[in-house]
Amino acid sequence: MLGGVSAAALAVAFPPRSAAEKSITVAQFRNLSLRLTGAGLSDLDPTTAAKLLDGFMSMGRGAELADLITSGATSGALANDIVAAWYSGAYQTAAGLAEFNLPDALVWDVLDYTQPPGLCGGPTGYWADAPQA
């Protein structure tokens, strides 16, 4: 009796992952991210995509991801979270907030007039001259 109750308690505390959650690949996540962000494939680093995918999966969002991949939708809370993660460089995981390499965040492609903190744009005073047209 106790064994059955313990097994039931474990099943509630740690539900088995659905087949959809197990089958999401990094390539599928990158293609979804392309659709949502409008970025180019070369802008979406596979290593970063794997980190983000792991983060979303750790939050139990695998079924939502699978639905988003198959539906072709481009809006909703998860879609917004994916776009925000790629552009900001920060995303939620089961362990809390995580980050990937800030210079790889897509925000720097949009804000082409500036760059991530700590990256030099040229020699001292380079900003004093107008950019070449």
N, CA, C and O of each residue as an XYZ file, in Angstrom:
532
protein
N       0.824     -1.180      0.000
C       0.000      0.000      0.000
C       0.880      1.261      0.000
O       0.661      2.180     -0.789
N       1.876      1.290      0.893
C       2.754      2.454      0.962
C       3.521      2.645     -0.339
O       3.743      3.773     -0.779
N       3.925      1.532     -0.954
C       4.655      1.615     -2.216
C       3.803      2.261     -3.296
O       4.297      3.081     -4.070
N       2.522      1.896     -3.354
C       1.612      2.474     -4.335
C       1.391      3.956     -4.100
O       1.345      4.745     -5.044
N       1.253      4.335     -2.821
C       1.063      5.735     -2.484
C       2.321      6.525     -2.820
O       2.228      7.637     -3.340
N       3.493      5.969     -2.533
C       4.757      6.645     -2.842
C       4.920      6.832     -4.342
O       5.336      7.898     -4.797
N       4.595      5.800     -5.111
C       4.708      5.905     -6.562
C       3.758      6.956     -7.103
O       4.116      7.710     -8.008
N       2.546      7.014     -6.556
C       1.582      8.015     -7.004
C       2.075      9.418     -6.659
O       1.937     10.343     -7.459
N       2.644      9.572     -5.475
C       3.161     10.877     -5.069
C       4.306     11.313     -5.980
O       4.395     12.486     -6.342
N       5.182     10.379     -6.352
C       6.280     10.707     -7.251
C       5.771     11.092     -8.632
O       6.314     11.991     -9.273
N       4.724     10.406     -9.087
C       4.170     10.712    -10.403
C       3.585     12.113    -10.437
O       3.650     12.784    -11.467
N       3.018     12.560     -9.334
C       2.468     13.907     -9.272
C       3.597     14.927     -9.167
O       3.567     15.960     -9.836
N       4.591     14.637     -8.329
C       5.700     15.575     -8.122
C       6.605     15.669     -9.350
O       7.110     16.747     -9.664
N       6.811     14.567    -10.034
C       7.689     14.515    -11.195
C       6.956     13.830    -12.346
O       7.204     12.657    -12.626
N       6.049     14.555    -13.019
C       5.291     13.931    -14.092
C       6.206     13.506    -15.231
O       7.188     14.193    -15.514
N       5.907     12.391    -15.891
C       6.749     11.961    -17.008
C       6.650     12.951    -18.157
O       5.596     13.541    -18.398
N       7.747     13.124    -18.854
C       7.749     14.033    -19.996
C       6.958     13.410    -21.132
O       7.029     12.204    -21.369
N       6.210     14.241    -21.824
C       5.439     13.744    -22.956
C       6.380     13.461    -24.125
O       7.531     13.898    -24.137
N       5.873     12.733    -25.087
C       6.668     12.423    -26.273
C       7.035     13.698    -27.013
O       8.116     13.795    -27.593
N       6.126     14.686    -26.993
C       6.401     15.951    -27.674
C       7.589     16.661    -27.044
O       8.414     17.236    -27.754
N       7.684     16.626    -25.723
C       8.783     17.301    -25.043
C      10.110     16.648    -25.380
O      11.120     17.341    -25.503
N      10.131     15.343    -25.531
C      11.378     14.630    -25.794
C      11.851     14.818    -27.234
O      13.040     14.686    -27.523
N      10.926     15.124    -28.130
C      11.278     15.111    -29.541
C      11.665     16.474    -30.113
O      11.956     16.563    -31.306
N      11.678     17.517    -29.323
C      12.042     18.840    -29.836
C      13.557     18.916    -29.980
O      14.295     18.717    -29.015
N      14.005     19.204    -31.185
C      15.438     19.288    -31.447
C      15.886     20.747    -31.444
O      15.071     21.668    -31.500
N      17.186     20.929    -31.378
C      17.751     22.280    -31.445
C      17.421     22.900    -32.803
O      17.122     24.091    -32.887
N      17.474     22.097    -33.863
C      17.148     22.618    -35.197
C      15.700     23.099    -35.260
O      15.423     24.149    -35.840
N      14.785     22.352    -34.675
C      13.385     22.792    -34.649
C      13.237     24.076    -33.848
O      12.500     24.978    -34.243
N      13.942     24.158    -32.717
C      13.866     25.366    -31.895
C      14.460     26.556    -32.633
O      13.928     27.661    -32.540
N      15.545     26.355    -33.358
C      16.143     27.451    -34.133
C      15.190     27.913    -35.229
O      15.050     29.114    -35.462
N      14.534     26.969    -35.905
C      13.581     27.348    -36.948
C      12.409     28.125    -36.361
O      11.955     29.105    -36.951
N      11.918     27.692    -35.201
C      10.872     28.431    -34.508
C      11.368     29.828    -34.158
O      10.654     30.811    -34.355
N      12.579     29.917    -33.646
C      13.159     31.204    -33.266
C      13.325     32.119    -34.475
O      13.126     33.329    -34.367
N      13.684     31.555    -35.619
C      13.782     32.344    -36.855
C      12.438     32.975    -37.188
O      12.348     34.161    -37.504
N      11.405     32.160    -37.109
C      10.054     32.633    -37.423
C       9.620     33.741    -36.461
O       8.978     34.707    -36.872
N       9.970     33.600    -35.191
C       9.505     34.546    -34.181
C      10.326     35.832    -34.140
O       9.769     36.913    -33.945
N      11.632     35.730    -34.320
C      12.507     36.897    -34.161
C      12.731     37.671    -35.442
O      13.026     38.865    -35.399
N      12.596     37.013    -36.583
C      12.908     37.666    -37.844
C      14.398     37.763    -38.098
O      14.823     38.410    -39.055
N      15.191     37.134    -37.259
C      16.648     37.149    -37.419
C      17.059     36.185    -38.528
O      16.258     35.368    -38.983
N      18.294     36.287    -38.949
C      18.840     35.349    -39.910
C      19.381     34.119    -39.199
O      19.725     34.184    -38.019
N      19.456     33.010    -39.901
C      19.925     31.767    -39.292
C      21.316     31.922    -38.707
O      21.611     31.352    -37.656
N      22.175     32.686    -39.371
C      23.539     32.869    -38.854
C      23.551     33.675    -37.556
O      24.530     33.628    -36.811
N      22.466     34.419    -37.275
C      22.382     35.197    -36.036
C      21.992     34.342    -34.827
O      22.184     34.756    -33.684
N      21.447     33.156    -35.080
C      20.956     32.298    -34.008
C      21.929     31.140    -33.790
O      21.811     30.076    -34.399
N      22.873     31.378    -32.919
C      23.931     30.416    -32.614
C      23.337     29.096    -32.110
O      22.495     29.108    -31.212
N      23.762     27.957    -32.672
C      23.223     26.665    -32.225
C      23.486     26.361    -30.751
O      22.645     25.758    -30.086
N      24.637     26.771    -30.239
C      24.943     26.530    -28.823
C      24.000     27.339    -27.935
O      23.505     26.838    -26.925
N      23.758     28.578    -28.313
C      22.823     29.417    -27.564
C      21.409     28.857    -27.671
O      20.670     28.832    -26.687
N      21.036     28.408    -28.868
C      19.708     27.811    -29.051
C      19.531     26.596    -28.140
O      18.459     26.400    -27.568
N      20.572     25.788    -28.006
C      20.495     24.605    -27.131
C      20.306     25.019    -25.677
O      19.549     24.384    -24.942
N      20.997     26.089    -25.257
C      20.845     26.582    -23.884
C      19.420     27.065    -23.640
O      18.810     26.736    -22.623
N      18.897     27.844    -24.577
C      17.541     28.349    -24.429
C      16.521     27.214    -24.419
O      15.600     27.203    -23.603
N      16.692     26.266    -25.328
C      15.787     25.121    -25.374
C      15.813     24.362    -24.056
O      14.763     24.003    -23.524
N      17.005     24.115    -23.528
C      17.117     23.438    -22.229
C      16.420     24.229    -21.133
O      15.759     23.652    -20.270
N      16.564     25.550    -21.166
C      15.916     26.397    -20.171
C      14.401     26.283    -20.236
O      13.742     26.112    -19.210
N      13.846     26.379    -21.444
C      12.394     26.262    -21.588
C      11.904     24.868    -21.212
O      10.846     24.718    -20.601
N      12.677     23.854    -21.580
C      12.291     22.477    -21.222
C      12.334     22.291    -19.707
O      11.470     21.619    -19.143
N      13.330     22.881    -19.044
C      13.441     22.730    -17.589
C      12.274     23.390    -16.864
O      11.962     23.042    -15.726
N      11.634     24.344    -17.532
C      10.475     25.015    -16.946
C       9.174     24.266    -17.242
O       8.091     24.729    -16.885
N       9.286     23.108    -17.897
C       8.102     22.316    -18.210
C       7.290     22.871    -19.368
O       6.076     22.675    -19.433
N       7.954     23.558    -20.275
C       7.239     24.192    -21.385
C       7.392     23.431    -22.695
O       7.135     23.972    -23.771
N       7.810     22.178    -22.597
C       8.016     21.373    -23.793
C       6.765     21.174    -24.622
O       6.816     21.271    -25.848
N       5.644     20.897    -23.980
C       4.391     20.690    -24.718
C       3.975     21.988    -25.421
O       3.501     21.955    -26.557
N       4.154     23.121    -24.749
C       3.847     24.421    -25.364
C       4.746     24.672    -26.572
O       4.295     25.157    -27.609
N       6.044     24.328    -26.417
C       6.985     24.498    -27.528
C       6.560     23.651    -28.715
O       6.540     24.127    -29.850
N       6.220     22.392    -28.451
C       5.795     21.498    -29.532
C       4.563     22.056    -30.236
O       4.472     22.010    -31.463
N       3.619     22.580    -29.466
C       2.419     23.179    -30.060
C       2.774     24.391    -30.913
O       2.232     24.567    -32.004
N       3.672     25.214    -30.422
C       4.082     26.415    -31.153
C       4.801     26.033    -32.442
O       4.611     26.677    -33.473
N       5.614     25.003    -32.387
C       6.346     24.537    -33.571
C       5.382     24.014    -34.619
O       5.510     24.344    -35.798
N       4.418     23.205    -34.204
C       3.507     22.576    -35.171
C       2.400     23.509    -35.645
O       1.907     23.359    -36.763
N       2.006     24.463    -34.821
C       0.880     25.332    -35.187
C       1.269     26.447    -36.156
O       0.433     26.928    -36.921
N       2.516     26.848    -36.124
C       2.941     27.971    -36.954
C       2.571     29.322    -36.362
O       2.727     30.352    -37.017
N       2.082     29.322    -35.123
C       1.690     30.572    -34.466
C       2.914     31.443    -34.224
O       4.037     30.951    -34.111
N       2.673     32.742    -34.147
C       3.761     33.687    -33.891
C       3.461     34.616    -32.720
O       4.142     35.624    -32.534
N       2.449     34.279    -31.936
C       2.122     35.122    -30.792
C       1.766     34.244    -29.599
O       1.567     33.036    -29.723
N       1.694     34.888    -28.447
C       1.392     34.192    -27.210
C       2.517     34.386    -26.208
O       3.575     34.925    -26.533
N       2.270     33.939    -24.987
C       3.241     34.148    -23.905
C       4.573     33.465    -24.197
O       5.629     34.070    -24.007
N       4.541     32.224    -24.653
C       5.793     31.512    -24.926
C       6.538     32.159    -26.092
O       7.759     32.308    -26.034
N       5.836     32.538    -27.128
C       6.478     33.212    -28.264
C       7.167     34.489    -27.790
O       8.298     34.771    -28.186
N       6.489     35.258    -26.948
C       7.092     36.473    -26.403
C       8.319     36.163    -25.564
O       9.312     36.889    -25.628
N       8.265     35.095    -24.777
C       9.407     34.713    -23.940
C      10.609     34.306    -24.783
O      11.749     34.612    -24.433
N      10.357     33.622    -25.882
C      11.452     33.205    -26.775
C      12.108     34.428    -27.407
O      13.334     34.537    -27.424
N      11.307     35.334    -27.917
C      11.844     36.553    -28.532
C      12.614     37.374    -27.500
O      13.712     37.856    -27.776
N      12.036     37.530    -26.318
C      12.706     38.302    -25.257
C      14.046     37.677    -24.885
O      15.018     38.393    -24.645
N      14.103     36.356    -24.835
C      15.356     35.686    -24.484
C      16.433     35.946    -25.539
O      17.567     36.285    -25.199
N      16.085     35.788    -26.809
C      17.071     36.005    -27.871
C      17.558     37.452    -27.899
O      18.745     37.701    -28.106
N      16.655     38.400    -27.694
C      17.047     39.804    -27.789
C      17.757     40.314    -26.543
O      18.638     41.168    -26.640
N      17.383     39.801    -25.371
C      17.970     40.326    -24.129
C      19.192     39.560    -23.653
O      20.054     40.120    -22.974
N      19.272     38.281    -24.004
C      20.364     37.448    -23.504
C      20.053     36.815    -22.163
O      20.924     36.173    -21.576
N      18.834     36.976    -21.658
C      18.441     36.407    -20.362
C      17.180     35.569    -20.539
O      16.302     35.907    -21.333
N      17.102     34.470    -19.788
C      15.947     33.572    -19.877
C      15.778     32.842    -18.551
O      16.718     32.726    -17.764
N      14.576     32.356    -18.321
C      14.266     31.633    -17.086
C      14.566     30.149    -17.240
O      14.350     29.568    -18.304
N      15.060     29.549    -16.179
C      15.225     28.107    -16.085
C      14.601     27.665    -14.770
O      14.180     28.495    -13.964
N      14.544     26.373    -14.560
C      14.020     25.864    -13.297
C      14.884     26.328    -12.127
O      14.395     26.440    -11.003
N      16.158     26.597    -12.381
C      17.070     27.047    -11.328
C      17.062     28.572    -11.151
O      17.749     29.091    -10.271
N      16.296     29.290    -11.975
C      16.239     30.745    -11.884
C      16.704     31.395    -13.173
O      16.821     30.736    -14.207
N      16.965     32.681    -13.106
C      17.368     33.448    -14.272
C      18.756     33.019    -14.744
O      19.675     32.862    -13.941
N      18.892     32.834    -16.044
C      20.173     32.465    -16.645
C      20.447     33.439    -17.790
O      19.547     34.130    -18.266
N      21.687     33.478    -18.214
C      22.098     34.374    -19.292
C      22.980     33.621    -20.273
O      23.643     32.647    -19.915
N      22.979     34.083    -21.506
C      24.007     33.622    -22.434
C      24.890     34.814    -22.749
O      24.626     35.912    -22.260
N      25.907     34.637    -23.531
C      26.902     35.658    -23.815
C      26.238     36.944    -24.313
O      25.692     36.965    -25.416
N      26.276     38.000    -23.525
C      25.593     39.262    -23.839
C      25.894     39.782    -25.243
O      24.964     40.232    -25.913
N      27.131     39.748    -25.727
C      27.365     40.240    -27.084
C      26.619     39.447    -28.166
O      26.466     39.930    -29.288
N      26.156     38.240    -27.839
C      25.405     37.438    -28.803
C      23.920     37.761    -28.811
O      23.198     37.266    -29.677
N      23.438     38.574    -27.877
C      22.022     38.943    -27.836
C      21.670     39.741    -29.090
O      22.462     40.563    -29.552
N      20.493     39.498    -29.632
C      20.082     40.148    -30.880
C      19.867     41.651    -30.743
O      19.815     42.358    -31.749
N      19.744     42.142    -29.536
C      19.529     43.577    -29.344
C      20.640     44.389    -30.002
O      20.394     45.506    -30.457
N      21.844     43.857    -30.060
C      22.973     44.604    -30.625
C      22.888     44.685    -32.138
O      23.508     45.560    -32.742
N      22.128     43.787    -32.767
C      21.906     43.905    -34.211
C      20.924     45.038    -34.509
O      21.034     45.714    -35.532
N      19.977     45.234    -33.616
C      18.977     46.282    -33.788
C      19.560     47.644    -33.430
O      19.308     48.636    -34.114
N      20.334     47.684    -32.363
C      20.968     48.933    -31.912
C      22.360     49.023    -32.522
O      23.364     48.991    -31.811
N      22.408     49.134    -33.840
C      23.697     49.110    -34.521
C      24.540     50.347    -34.273
O      25.693     50.391    -34.702
N      24.009     51.346    -33.601
C      24.765     52.548    -33.276
C      25.538     52.411    -31.967
O      26.261     53.327    -31.575
N      25.391     51.278    -31.294
C      26.100     51.052    -30.038
C      26.539     49.595    -29.967
O      26.308     48.828    -30.902
N      27.157     49.220    -28.885
C      27.646     47.852    -28.730
C      27.570     47.436    -27.265
O      27.359     48.267    -26.383
N      27.746     46.138    -27.018
C      27.669     45.669    -25.633
C      28.732     46.313    -24.755
O      29.825     46.618    -25.232
N      28.428     46.523    -23.484
C      29.429     47.063    -22.567
C      30.692     46.198    -22.572
O      30.623     44.969    -22.596
N      31.803     46.845    -22.549
C      33.076     46.129    -22.479
C      33.694     45.830    -23.826
O      34.837     45.376    -23.881
N      32.974     46.070    -24.925
C      33.551     45.852    -26.248
C      33.960     47.192    -26.830
O      33.179     48.143    -26.851
N      35.164     47.249    -27.289
C      35.705     48.481    -27.831
C      35.342     48.586    -29.307
O      35.399     47.598    -30.039
N      34.971     49.780    -29.738
C      34.609     49.992    -31.133
C      35.765     50.461    -31.989
O      35.635     50.565    -33.208
N      36.877     50.741    -31.374
C      38.033     51.224    -32.108
C      38.980     51.937    -31.162
O      38.834     51.844    -29.944
N      39.945     52.646    -31.716
C      40.904     53.357    -30.862
C      40.218     54.491    -30.106
O      39.118     54.913    -30.466
N      40.861     54.970    -29.081
C      40.320     56.068    -28.281
C      39.944     57.237    -29.186
O      40.734     57.671    -30.025
N      38.733     57.734    -29.002
C      38.255     58.860    -29.787
C      37.613     58.485    -31.109
O      37.241     59.374    -31.875
N      37.469     57.207    -31.404
C      36.911     56.785    -32.693
C      35.502     57.342    -32.902
O      35.075     57.516    -34.043
N      34.787     57.620    -31.836
C      33.404     58.097    -31.929
C      33.324     59.585    -32.310
O      32.239     60.086    -32.606
N      34.440     60.277    -32.306
C      34.429     61.705    -32.604
C      34.198     61.986    -34.085
O      33.704     63.055    -34.444
N      34.552     61.030    -34.950
C      34.381     61.205    -36.394
C      33.059     60.585    -36.831
O      32.673     59.513    -36.364
N      32.368     61.286    -37.743
C      31.111     60.758    -38.281
C      31.383     59.452    -39.042
O      32.422     59.320    -39.688
N      30.475     58.510    -38.971
C      30.688     57.261    -39.716
C      30.673     57.520    -41.225
O      30.026     58.455    -41.697
N      31.385     56.691    -41.963
C      31.414     56.810    -43.410
C      30.087     56.344    -43.965
O      29.519     55.360    -43.491
N      29.589     57.054    -44.974
C      28.291     56.717    -45.577
C      28.430     55.532    -46.499
O      27.446     55.099    -47.099
